[in-house]
Amino acid sequence: MTNQEIYDKLKAAYGGAIGSFHEQAGSAYMTRTSSYADIVEYSQIAQICQYLRDEPTLEFDNLNCLSCDDNGDKTLSVVYHMESLSLKHYFALKVTVPIDNPVVPTVTRVWASANWHEREGWDMIGIKFNEHPDLRRILLDDDWVGHPLRKDYKEPEFYRGMKVGY
Amino acid sequence: MSELFNRTMTTIAPAPVKIIPAEKVEPNRIKTEEMILNVGPQHPSTHGVLRLEAVLDGELVIDVIPHLGYLHRCFEKHCEAMTYPQVIPYVDRMDYLAAMNSEHGYALAVERLMGIEVPEKVEYIRVLFAELQRIASHLVAVGTFGLDVGAFTPFLYCFRDREDILEMFEKTCGARLLYNYIWVGGLSHDLHPDVLKMCRDFVKKNRATHAEVNNLLTFNKIFVERTINIGILKPDVAINCGASGPMLRGSGVKWDLRRDDPYSIYDRFEFDIPVGTGKMGTVGDCFDRHWVRMLEWEQSLNIIEQILEQYPQDDKTDVQKAVPKRIKPAAGEIYSRTENPRGELGFYISSKDGINPARVKVRSPAFVNLSILPIISRGYMMADLIIILGSIDIVLGEVDR
């Protein structure tokens, strides 16, 4: 299935929850793997992912990557890149949330691999994944303040008495 | 006093004591206290700086909680201030055992983002070096896995052969581990004229080492008994957990990006995708993962032989011919992946039409594979936990980034 067909199928199933389709214009590879659909109603992301995984004609059994990003315009985004090992097609979803209330439902119950990716997203960008089984910091220490990959992040001067800057 | 004694005796009825005859005692049902054991961060068996919090019931592992981040440098933040080519040395330092493969993955991602075609000769050199690096990485993986099990000698044989590979890299680009060799659109240097001959000699010598390591380690009875039927990862669980590379193939899933999503010139070579078949024990156990690595090592040698046959020796193309003067991709985002020795190495790059990337996120195979450790080590012995961790083959530079 091409990305456009997958998008049409998803749009037919979920209607208003699905936003516009962004086709990546660069190389053919880019169009194939990285074209994504916006998810407007992001409270439904877990159901949408469940549908993408369980629908026999789609069968997205593998979540390749879950990336979080700070867009720099007071919004954060989560991108889900997925593929089907059996049917060999790709798709991506993008969720954009306001920076002052960044809460997105977890997809850990759909793909177990999302667990550590979401923990990393919380640690680095500060997106709260709702109902995540174990949302702790993963790469930084538990008492670290702030989320380093945000554009407005300022590193602390001292951490536990040690000078941070060099 | 005696009155008090009598009164207590009468008011509190003694609990009935059930005597279990010795032959009917089930040791597994005796309630013992849970103990938490810290493994690492500074311990050879953790292959770097990783701390495992193991919850034990006697010697049985109830749960494992990995604590990461001891090698965290937040290179993704650095990338925001770097230009695209400046990111390459950072990518090297991610997976320091397979820096060539990481560079290849990153360069390919930016080339796909910009739509750059590189000359055929460059592709041949890239694939040659990627496969040599894959062998070097598997040599370390197999050698250190032997160390975890208690076999010291194969490790020395492996490192002896790895030295030859590093020498070829050193001759060509001057560096042994962290190369900055594969650039966006090309290479930093042309292939050194001696390397093709060295490579031919190496393949011959390495085939002998492969047989030797098989005899010394793989089919050693102690090694087999130690690694079969532990850390079993079922194929459906493996896919759902995002396993990739030898970890996924060890579970019997025939999936290799070099064949299933071909990049560079991999579609020109013939090679098998080895999968775990439960050769000695169960499909997806530690032995299978080791065995898949051994077979992949052989397949990489086959690919190298084909490259040596096909390599365009008379081609005098400048390897920097396609390197763009100014790397400034149009706005857009890409998720590009390649097959690293450890699995699927993905780069999510978001460009906002500037000279530096707006966001680089790395999907590192070792990070995702390590997240499966708690699932596959529950219910085994503490000593098996070390072997299971060794069979995943993690590189902490890549896990922590």
Contacts between the chains, C-beta under 8 A, distances in Angstrom:
chain1	res1	chain2	res2	distance
A	24	B	332	5.2
A	24	B	333	6.8
A	24	B	334	6.8
A	25	B	330	7.7
A	25	B	332	6.6
A	26	B	112	6.9
A	26	B	113	5.8
A	26	B	114	7.0
A	26	B	115	5.4
A	26	B	329	7.6
A	26	B	330	7.1
A	26	B	332	5.7
A	26	B	334	7.0
A	27	B	112	5.0
A	27	B	113	7.7
A	27	B	115	4.6
A	29	B	112	4.9
A	29	B	334	7.9
A	29	B	336	7.0
A	30	B	112	5.7
A	30	B	113	6.6
A	30	B	332	7.0
A	30	B	334	5.0
A	30	B	336	7.9
A	33	B	334	7.4
A	33	B	335	5.6
A	33	B	336	7.2
A	34	B	332	7.8
A	34	B	333	5.9
A	34	B	334	4.7
A	34	B	335	5.1
A	34	B	336	8.0
A	36	B	333	7.9
A	61	B	239	5.3
A	61	B	240	7.1
A	62	B	239	5.7
A	62	B	242	6.6
A	63	B	242	6.2
A	64	B	242	7.6
A	64	B	335	6.8
A	64	B	337	6.8
A	64	B	344	6.9
A	64	B	346	5.9
A	64	B	363	6.4
A	65	B	335	6.0
A	65	B	346	5.0
A	65	B	348	5.9
A	65	B	361	7.2
A	65	B	363	4.0
A	67	B	335	7.9
A	67	B	348	4.4
A	67	B	359	7.5
A	67	B	361	4.1
A	67	B	363	7.9
A	68	B	361	7.7
A	69	B	350	6.2
A	69	B	358	7.7
A	69	B	359	4.8
A	69	B	361	7.5
A	70	B	359	7.8
A	72	B	358	7.8
A	79	B	333	7.6
A	79	B	335	7.9
A	79	B	348	6.8
A	81	B	335	4.5
A	81	B	346	7.5
A	81	B	348	7.1
A	85	B	239	6.3
A	85	B	253	7.3
A	85	B	255	5.9
A	88	B	260	7.1
A	92	B	335	6.9
A	111	B	240	6.0
A	111	B	242	6.9
A	112	B	237	7.8
A	112	B	240	5.1
A	112	B	241	4.6
A	112	B	242	7.4
A	112	B	375	7.7
A	113	B	240	7.1
A	113	B	241	5.2
A	113	B	242	2.8
A	113	B	368	5.7
A	113	B	371	7.0
A	115	B	371	6.2
A	116	B	367	6.6
A	116	B	368	7.0
A	116	B	371	4.3
A	117	B	368	7.9
A	124	B	74	7.9
A	124	B	76	7.3
A	138	B	68	6.1
A	138	B	69	6.8
A	139	B	68	6.1
A	139	B	69	4.2
A	139	B	72	4.5
A	139	B	74	7.8
A	139	B	400	6.1
A	139	B	401	7.6
A	140	B	69	6.1
A	140	B	72	6.8
A	141	B	69	7.2
A	148	B	74	5.6
A	148	B	77	5.5
A	149	B	74	7.8
A	149	B	76	6.3
A	149	B	77	5.9
A	149	B	359	7.9
